[in-house]
């Protein structure tokens, strides 16, 4: 049996989940096709997915598929389309054998599809494109092909057309019905195939099919089919094409790593916590254990601190078949399996299975120290005795989606939940509070802010005197200047004792914690040019020096920092009747409109950007303004290159 892991990727609302549903039906996996409107699809089972009509977590489906050129077991991966859940997409890419990128007829290639195309190209995943919704837009897909060519830097090859009876036909089924130029496009990417086709006047071998098979794998060919996920037109043909295209070369993670790539994490009654794992080669359970034990540390410290030899431990690997949930010991390359979570295993999506000692401890556990997201909410149990309960709920949430983070506010003991965006946090809160009568108080969404030093280079002399000027910190001469990023640096251009240098650095970093607007100050460098240590008690001198630095640096912040925050790019698809009211709402939010163009008849596509704090609640307002018709997509970032100015 040949296994193929095929991911379905698309911009939100392009028909990705509908396509998955139709594939499951065509394969005989389900008896009837569910719909997003009715909330009964196989992929979207969470209550939040049903209510919102969007996918918020990846789903996996195993289906048999027979073609003229072999039998396959397709492992279909339906991915979320919303940008807030992008980490689930990127975590999967190393395991994708090939990808279906769904485009929507009647419009250009939209932003999230653009983003995922770039990610797939970087990961060398062969792509097949499917222009969906031709049942609604018929032959109106030229804009999609033109914008796809602009993204790819080369022309995609359209391999479907209408026959004289008005029905769609597909190249892989009837190559002889297509113009000769199409076959030439399929061999032009490879000189060897091209020469072979010229040297075969008898035409015994169809080299266009040879070219179609290998071109996508090398990123030289981008085949396009079209049809309708809703009606099923072109869906069977699409699967045949995906399986005809050669899969990506399996990744090699080295002999020392376990050939087990973690795709996703889940919890289920009866199974507990587990990971969906992709074996990168055929391997037996005994071989997995041998690699694990070979790389295990040989010594550990006992209670007295002495090193002792570690006794070999029993197996901690328990693999389950995804269909039957029965234990298995033989793993086949590319066939997804479930791995139960055990103490000592680190199961991080997008990485190979490892032991805790092989991974940075900051990446393990509930209270992560990863770079924080700019979006957060403060949580506080209504009953203090319920804190452990809510910690358990949060731990389950972070287990399934490491895109969430949990921090503690040391000064208050409150918990802070961080997420990738407004929708991400709203869904996270909903998931931890459902099915319980316990009460959890939570704040409105907070958005991170920073103070950025203006362009400057200012020389200062910092000194503090006390005890009626009898004691002095000594004069510290330094230059405060901006940097081209969000960093904070201190540099010493004079030789000083380590104790003094540490005191100056600590004082400077403390001064940067709260600037003129009360936020952390970044984008600055403090160059110490000279400092002479006064005679007398060193600790008294360092105390006075700290006061000098805190007061002097903070004084400079009062007129030399900008208050900045995350910037959000928003794209809106809206009907012409509601365009005016949407533009008015964006204007009220101080959004800057970048472009407006007609996407399809009666539909406008607009792009704008605004401070993220101004766009909170916009997606809900859009639904109300347009009676549920308007669609928005938002991308938020907070970097030196991509931020919003809030106050000067």
C-alpha positions in Angstrom: 0.0 0.0 0.0 1.3 3.5 -0.9 0.6 6.2 1.7 0.3 9.8 0.8 -0.1 12.7 3.2 -2.0 15.4 1.3 -2.7 18.8 2.9 -5.6 21.0 1.8 -4.7 24.7 2.1 -6.7 27.9 1.3 -7.8 31.3 2.3 -10.7 31.4 4.7 -14.1 30.7 3.1 -12.6 29.4 -0.2 -14.3 26.0 0.2 -11.5 24.0 1.8 -13.7 22.1 4.3 -16.4 21.6 1.7 -13.7 20.0 -0.5 -12.6 17.7 2.3 -16.2 16.7 2.9 -16.7 15.9 -0.8 -13.5 13.8 -0.9 -14.7 11.8 2.1 -18.0 11.2 0.3 -16.4 10.3 -3.0 -14.1 7.8 -1.3 -17.1 6.1 0.5 -15.8 7.2 3.9 -19.1 9.0 4.7 -22.6 8.2 3.3 -23.8 11.8 2.9 -22.1 15.2 2.4 -22.4 17.5 5.3 -22.4 21.3 5.0 -20.9 24.2 6.9 -24.2 25.9 7.1 -25.8 22.9 8.8 -22.8 22.4 11.1 -22.5 18.7 10.3 -19.2 18.3 8.5 -16.7 15.7 9.5 -13.8 18.3 9.8 -15.6 21.0 11.9 -16.8 19.2 15.1 -16.0 21.8 17.8 -18.9 23.9 18.9 -16.9 27.1 18.0 -16.3 25.8 14.5 -20.0 25.0 14.0 -21.2 28.4 15.3 -18.6 30.5 13.4 -18.5 28.4 10.2 -14.7 28.3 10.1 -12.1 25.6 10.9 -10.0 26.3 14.0 -8.0 23.1 14.3 -6.4 20.6 11.9 -8.3 17.4 11.2 -6.9 14.1 9.8 -8.8 11.6 7.6 -7.5 8.4 6.1 -9.2 7.3 2.9 -8.5 4.5 0.3 -8.3 5.6 -3.3 -7.7 3.5 -6.4 -6.4 4.9 -9.7 -5.3 3.4 -13.0 -1.7 3.5 -11.8 -2.1 2.1 -8.3 -3.9 1.8 -4.9 -3.3 4.5 -2.3 -4.2 5.3 1.2 -4.6 9.1 1.3 -4.1 10.8 4.7 -6.0 13.9 4.1 -5.2 16.9 6.3 -7.7 19.7 6.5 -6.0 22.9 7.8 -7.5 26.1 9.3 -7.6 29.0 6.9 -7.7 31.8 9.5 -4.3 33.6 10.1 -4.7 33.2 13.9 -4.2 29.5 13.5 -1.3 29.7 11.0 1.1 27.8 13.4 -1.0 24.7 12.8 -0.3 25.0 9.1 3.5 25.6 9.4 3.9 22.7 11.9 2.5 20.3 9.3 4.6 21.3 6.3 7.6 19.0 6.9 5.3 15.9 6.7 3.3 17.0 3.6 3.9 14.7 0.6 1.9 17.1 -1.6 -0.6 19.9 -1.3 -3.9 21.0 -2.7 -4.2 24.7 -2.7 -7.8 25.8 -3.1 -8.4 29.1 -5.0 -11.8 30.8 -5.4 -13.2 31.5 -8.8 -14.3 35.0 -9.5 -11.5 36.7 -7.6 -7.7 37.1 -7.3 -5.6 34.8 -5.1 -6.3 36.1 -1.7 -3.9 36.9 1.1 -3.9 33.8 3.2 -3.6 31.6 0.1 -0.6 33.8 -1.0 1.0 33.3 2.4 0.6 29.5 2.4 1.9 29.2 -1.2 5.1 30.9 -0.1 5.3 28.5 2.9 4.8 25.5 0.7 7.4 26.6 -1.7 10.0 27.1 1.1 9.2 23.6 2.3 9.5 22.1 -1.2 6.0 20.6 -1.1 4.6 19.8 -4.6 1.5 21.9 -5.2 -1.6 21.2 -7.2 -4.1 24.1 -7.5 -7.9 23.7 -7.6 -10.1 26.6 -8.7 -13.3 26.1 -6.7 -16.8 27.4 -7.1 -17.0 27.1 -10.9 -20.7 26.1 -10.4 -21.3 29.7 -9.4 -18.7 31.6 -11.5 -18.5 29.4 -14.5 -15.5 30.6 -16.6 -14.7 33.6 -14.4 -11.3 32.4 -13.2 -8.9 34.4 -15.3 -8.1 36.8 -12.4 -7.1 33.8 -10.2 -4.7 32.5 -12.9 -3.1 36.0 -13.5 -2.5 36.7 -9.9 -1.2 33.1 -9.4 1.3 33.7 -12.1 2.5 36.9 -10.4 2.9 35.0 -7.1 4.8 32.1 -8.6 6.9 34.1 -11.0 5.9 31.8 -13.8 2.8 30.7 -15.6 0.7 27.9 -14.0 -0.6 25.3 -16.4 -4.3 25.1 -16.8 -5.2 21.4 -17.3 -9.0 21.6 -17.6 -11.3 22.8 -20.3 -14.9 22.6 -21.5 -15.7 20.0 -24.2 -18.3 20.7 -27.0 -21.0 19.4 -24.7 -20.2 22.0 -22.1 -18.7 19.6 -19.6 -15.3 19.9 -18.0 -12.6 17.5 -19.0 -9.2 17.0 -17.4 -5.8 16.5 -18.9 -4.8 13.3 -17.0 -7.9 11.5 -18.3 -7.9 12.8 -21.9 -4.5 14.4 -22.8 -5.3 13.9 -26.5 -8.3 16.3 -26.3 -6.1 19.2 -25.3 -4.1 21.6 -27.6 -0.6 20.5 -28.4 0.7 23.6 -26.7 -0.4 22.3 -23.3 1.7 19.1 -23.7 4.6 21.3 -24.7 4.3 23.3 -21.5 4.4 20.1 -19.4 7.8 19.0 -20.8 9.4 22.5 -21.3 10.7 22.6 -17.7 13.2 19.7 -18.2 15.6 19.5 -21.1 16.0 15.8 -20.8 12.3 15.1 -21.0 12.0 17.7 -23.8 14.7 16.0 -25.9 13.2 12.6 -25.3 9.9 13.8 -26.6 11.5 15.2 -29.7 13.4 11.9 -30.3 10.2 9.8 -30.1 8.3 10.5 -33.3 6.2 7.3 -32.9 4.7 8.9 -29.8 4.7 5.5 -27.9 5.5 7.4 -24.6 3.4 10.4 -23.6 6.2 12.5 -22.3 3.8 15.3 -21.2 2.5 12.9 -18.5 6.1 12.2 -17.5 6.7 16.0 -17.2 3.5 16.4 -15.3 4.5 13.7 -12.8 7.9 15.2 -11.9 7.6 18.9 -12.5 5.7 19.9 -9.3 8.1 18.0 -7.1 11.0 20.2 -8.3 9.0 23.4 -8.1 9.1 23.7 -11.9 5.5 23.1 -12.8 2.2 24.3 -11.2 -0.8 22.3 -12.5 -4.3 23.8 -12.2 -7.6 21.9 -12.2 -11.0 23.5 -11.6 -14.4 22.4 -10.6 -16.8 22.6 -7.6 -16.4 21.1 -4.2 -20.1 21.6 -3.6 -21.3 19.6 -6.6 -18.3 17.3 -6.7 -17.3 18.2 -10.3 -13.6 17.7 -10.8 -13.0 16.3 -7.3 -12.2 12.7 -8.3 -10.0 14.0 -11.1 -8.2 16.2 -8.6 -7.3 13.3 -6.4 -6.0 11.3 -9.4 -3.8 14.3 -10.3 -2.4 14.7 -6.8 -1.5 11.1 -6.6 0.0 11.1 -10.1 2.4 13.9 -9.1 5.5 12.6 -7.4 5.6 13.3 -3.6 8.2 15.4 -1.8 11.4 13.7 -0.9 11.2 12.5 2.7 13.1 14.7 5.1 16.2 13.2 6.8 16.5 14.3 10.4 19.8 12.4 11.0 20.6 9.0 12.6 20.6 10.4 16.1 17.0 11.7 15.9 13.9 9.6 16.2 12.3 9.4 12.7 9.0 10.5 14.2 7.7 14.0 13.3 5.0 15.4 15.5 2.1 17.0 13.5 -0.5 17.8 16.1 -1.5 17.2 19.7 -4.9 16.1 21.0 -6.7 14.7 24.0 -9.4 12.1 23.9 -11.4 10.2 26.4 -10.1 6.7 26.8 -6.7 7.6 25.2 -5.7 10.7 27.1 -3.1 13.0 25.7 -1.5 11.9 22.4 0.3 13.2 19.4 -0.4 12.6 15.7 3.0 11.4 14.4 4.4 11.0 10.9 7.1 8.3 10.6 9.8 9.4 8.1 10.9 5.8 7.5 9.8 2.2 8.1 10.7 1.4 11.6 9.8 -1.2 14.3 9.0 -0.3 17.9 12.2 -2.1 19.0 14.3 0.1 16.7 12.6 3.2 18.2 13.5 2.1 21.7 17.1 1.2 20.6 17.7 4.8 19.3 16.1 6.2 22.4 18.2 4.2 24.8 21.4 4.8 22.7 21.0 8.6 23.1 20.0 8.4 26.7 22.3 10.1 29.3 24.5 7.4 30.9 24.8 9.1 34.3 22.7 11.1 36.6 23.2 12.7 40.0 22.0 11.0 43.2 20.8 12.9 46.3 24.3 13.5 47.5 25.3 14.9 44.1 27.5 12.0 43.0 27.1 10.6 39.5 25.6 7.1 39.3 25.0 4.9 36.3 21.4 4.9 35.0 19.7 1.5 34.8 18.0 0.8 31.4 14.3 1.7 31.6 11.3 0.0 30.1 9.6 1.3 27.0 7.8 4.6 27.2 6.5 4.4 23.6 2.9 3.4 23.0 1.8 3.7 19.4 -1.9 3.4 18.4 -3.6 2.9 15.0 -5.6 6.0 14.3 -8.6 4.0 13.0 -8.9 1.3 15.7 -6.9 2.9 18.5 -5.2 -0.5 19.0 -1.5 -0.8 19.9 0.9 -1.3 17.0 4.6 -2.1 16.8 5.3 -1.7 13.1 5.4 1.8 11.7 5.3 2.4 8.0 6.9 5.4 6.3 4.3 8.1 5.9 1.4 6.3 7.7 0.2 8.5 10.4 0.1 6.9 13.9 -0.9 8.1 17.4 1.7 8.3 20.1 0.5 8.5 23.7 2.1 11.1 25.8 4.4 9.9 28.6 6.7 11.5 31.1 10.1 12.2 29.5 8.8 12.7 26.0 8.7 16.1 24.4 6.0 16.2 21.7 6.3 19.6 20.0 4.3 20.1 16.7 6.7 20.6 13.8 9.6 18.8 15.5 10.7 15.3 16.0 10.0 13.4 19.1 12.6 14.1 21.7 13.4 13.8 25.4 13.1 16.7 27.8 16.9 17.0 28.3 17.4 17.5 24.5 15.0 20.4 24.3 15.3 23.9 25.8 13.4 23.7 29.1 11.7 27.1 28.2 9.7 25.2 25.5 8.4 22.6 28.0 5.5 23.0 30.4 2.6 25.4 30.8 4.4 28.6 31.7 6.4 29.1 28.5 9.1 31.7 28.1 8.7 32.0 24.4 8.5 35.4 22.7 5.1 36.7 24.0 2.2 37.5 21.7 0.9 41.1 21.6 -2.6 39.9 22.4 -3.5 38.8 26.0 -6.3 38.6 28.6 -6.0 38.6 32.3 -7.7 35.7 34.1 -8.9 35.5 37.7 -11.0 32.7 39.2 -14.1 33.9 41.0 -13.2 31.5 43.8 -9.5 31.3 44.8 -9.9 27.6 45.6 -10.6 27.0 41.9 -7.2 28.1 40.7 -5.9 24.6 40.2 -9.0 23.7 38.2 -8.4 26.6 35.8 -4.7 25.8 35.6 -5.7 22.3 34.4 -8.0 23.7 31.9 -5.3 26.1 30.6 -2.9 23.2 30.4 -5.3 21.2 28.2 -5.7 24.2 25.9 -1.9 24.8 25.5 -1.4 21.1 25.0 -3.7 21.1 22.0 -2.5 24.4 20.6 1.0 25.6 21.6 0.1 28.9 19.9 -1.4 29.9 23.3 0.9 30.9 26.2 0.3 31.3 29.9 2.2 33.8 32.1 1.9 34.7 35.8 1.7 38.3 36.9 4.1 38.2 39.8 2.8 41.3 41.5 -0.8 40.1 41.6 -0.7 36.4 41.1 -3.2 36.7 38.2 -2.9 34.4 35.2 -2.4 35.9 31.7 -3.4 34.0 28.6 -1.7 35.1 25.4 -2.8 34.2 21.9 -2.2 35.0 18.3 -5.1 37.4 17.8 -8.5 38.5 18.9 -10.3 35.4 17.4 -7.7 33.1 18.8 -8.2 34.4 22.3 -12.0 34.5 22.1 -12.0 30.9 21.1 -9.5 30.0 23.8 -11.6 31.6 26.5 -14.7 29.8 25.2 -13.0 26.4 25.2 -11.7 26.6 28.7 -15.0 27.9 30.2 -17.4 25.5 28.4 -19.0 22.6 30.2 -18.4 23.9 33.7 -20.4 25.8 36.3 -17.2 27.3 37.8 -16.8 31.0 37.2 -13.8 32.7 35.6 -13.4 36.4 35.4 -11.4 37.7 32.5 -10.4 41.2 31.2 -11.0 42.6 27.8 -8.3 41.9 25.3 -5.1 43.7 26.1 -2.7 44.7 23.3 1.0 45.1 23.9 2.6 48.6 23.7 6.2 49.8 23.7 8.0 53.1 23.7 10.4 53.5 20.8 13.3 55.9 21.1 13.2 58.6 18.4 16.1 59.2 16.1 18.7 60.7 18.3 22.2 60.7 19.7 22.4 62.6 23.0 25.5 62.9 25.2 24.7 63.1 28.9 26.6 63.5 32.1 24.9 61.7 35.0 25.7 62.4 38.6 23.8 62.3 41.9 24.9 63.9 45.2 23.6 63.2 48.7 24.3 64.0 52.4 24.5 67.7 51.7 26.7 67.1 48.7 29.3 65.3 50.8 28.7 62.0 48.8 28.7 61.8 45.0 28.0 59.0 42.6 30.8 60.3 40.4 30.2 61.7 36.9 29.1 59.1 34.3 29.6 60.3 30.7 27.5 58.3 28.2 25.7 58.6 24.8 22.1 57.6 24.4 21.2 56.7 20.8 18.6 54.9 18.8 18.9 51.5 17.1 17.3 50.1 14.0 15.3 47.5 15.9 13.4 46.9 19.2 16.5 46.0 21.1 18.2 47.5 24.2 22.0 47.5 24.4 24.6 48.8 26.7 28.3 49.1 25.6 31.3 50.0 27.7 34.0 52.0 25.9 36.0 52.3 29.2 37.5 49.6 31.4 35.6 49.2 34.7 35.4 46.6 37.4 32.7 43.9 36.8 30.8 44.9 39.9 30.5 48.5 38.6 29.6 47.4 35.1 26.9 45.1 36.4 25.4 47.9 38.5 25.3 50.3 35.6 23.8 47.8 33.3 21.1 46.7 35.8 20.2 50.4 36.5 19.9 51.2 32.8 17.7 48.2 32.1 15.5 49.1 35.1 15.2 52.7 33.8 13.9 51.3 30.5 11.1 49.3 32.1 8.8 52.3 32.3 9.1 55.2 30.0 7.1 58.5 29.7 3.9 56.6 28.8 4.5 53.9 31.4 5.6 51.2 28.9 8.9 49.5 28.3 11.4 51.6 26.2 13.1 49.8 23.3 15.2 50.7 20.3 18.1 52.3 22.2 21.7 51.9 23.0 23.6 53.3 26.0 27.3 53.8 25.4 29.4 54.5 28.5 32.3 56.7 27.5 33.9 57.4 30.9 33.4 57.0 34.6 35.8 57.6 37.5 34.9 55.8 40.8 34.9 58.2 43.7 36.8 57.3 46.8 34.9 55.9 49.8 32.4 53.1 50.3 31.8 51.4 47.0 28.2 50.2 47.9 27.2 53.8 48.7 28.7 55.0 45.5 26.8 52.3 43.5 23.5 53.2 45.2 24.0 56.8 44.3 25.0 55.9 40.7 21.8 53.9 40.3 19.7 57.0 41.3 21.7 59.1 38.8 21.1 56.7 36.0 17.4 56.1 36.8 16.7 59.8 37.0 18.8 60.9 34.1 17.7 58.3 31.6 14.0 58.7 32.5 14.3 62.4 32.1 15.4 61.9 28.5 12.4 59.7 27.8 9.9 62.5 28.5 10.2 64.1 25.0 12.1 61.5 23.0 9.9 58.4 22.7 7.0 57.3 20.5 4.3 55.0 21.9 3.9 52.2 19.4 1.8 49.1 19.1 1.0 46.2 16.7 -0.2 47.1 13.2 -3.0 45.1 11.6 -3.5 44.6 7.9 -7.1 44.0 7.1 -8.7 42.8 3.9 -12.4 42.9 3.4 -14.6 41.3 0.7 -18.0 43.1 0.7 -20.9 43.7 -1.6 -21.2 47.1 -3.3 -24.3 48.0 -1.3 -22.4 47.9 2.0 -19.0 49.3 0.9 -19.8 52.8 2.1 -20.7 51.8 5.6 -17.6 49.6 5.9 -15.4 52.4 4.8 -17.0 54.7 7.3 -16.4 52.3 10.1 -12.7 51.8 9.1 -12.3 55.6 9.0 -13.7 55.8 12.6 -11.0 53.3 13.6 -8.3 55.5 12.0 -7.6 52.9 9.3 -5.6 53.9 6.3 -7.2 52.4 3.1 -4.5 51.0 0.8 -6.6 49.9 -2.2 -10.1 49.1 -3.4 -11.0 47.1 -6.5 -13.8 45.2 -7.9 -13.2 41.5 -7.3 -16.3 40.0 -8.9 -19.5 41.5 -10.1 -21.1 43.4 -7.2 -18.2 42.6 -4.8 -15.4 44.9 -3.7 -12.1 43.9 -2.2 -10.4 46.5 0.0 -7.1 46.5 1.9 -6.4 48.8 4.8 -4.1 48.9 7.9 -4.7 50.4 11.4 -3.3 50.0 14.9 -4.4 46.6 16.2 -6.2 48.1 19.2 -8.5 50.1 16.9 -9.6 46.9 15.0 -10.8 45.0 18.1 -14.3 43.9 17.4 -14.2 44.8 13.7 -15.0 41.3 12.4 -18.2 41.2 14.5 -19.1 44.7 13.5 -18.6 43.7 9.8 -21.0 40.8 10.1 -23.6 43.2 11.6 -23.0 45.9 9.0 -23.3 43.5 6.1 -25.9 41.1 7.5 -23.4 38.3 7.6 -22.2 38.7 4.0 -18.9 40.6 4.5 -15.8 38.6 5.0 -12.6 39.9 6.6 -9.1 38.6 7.1 -6.6 40.2 9.5 -2.8 39.9 9.9 -1.2 41.5 12.9 2.5 41.9 13.6 4.6 43.8 16.0 8.1 44.3 14.7 10.4 47.3 14.1 9.5 47.0 10.4 5.8 46.5 11.0 4.2 48.6 13.8 1.8 51.4 14.4 2.5 54.8 16.0 0.0 55.5 18.8 1.3 58.7 20.4 4.3 61.1 20.1 
